[in-house]
Amino acid sequence: MFQVSSFKFRVSSFKFRVSSFKFRVSSFKFQISERLLVL
């Protein structure tokens, strides 16, 4: 039971990392497109 909960915790933290990484990438793309529009 404890192993299962720790595994679930790991999976959720991994998903959180992936989503934060996606958010960073999208914000980075947004900044690039803004600069291109300014140019």
N, C-alpha and C positions, 0 to 999 in steps of 0.2 A: 504493500500500500504506500509506504513512504517513497519507494523507488518510483512508483507511478506518478505521484504528485511532483517529485523533483523533476521527472522527465517532462511533465506538462509545463512546469515552470520554465525549464530550459527552452522548450518549443515556443512558449509565449514570448520570452525575452528575445529569441532569435527573430520571431515575426516582428517584434517591436523594432529591432535593429534594422531589419530589411525595410520596414515602412519609413523609418527616419532617413535611411539612405535614399530611398525613392524621393522623399520630400526634398532632400538636399539637391538631388540631381535636377528635379523639376524647377526648383527656385534658381539654380545655376543656369539652366536653359532660359528661364524667364529673364534673368539679368542680361544674358548674351543677346537675346532678341531685342530687349529694350535698347541696348547700346547700338545694335545694328539699325534700329529705327531712328535713333538720334543721329547716327552718321548719315 
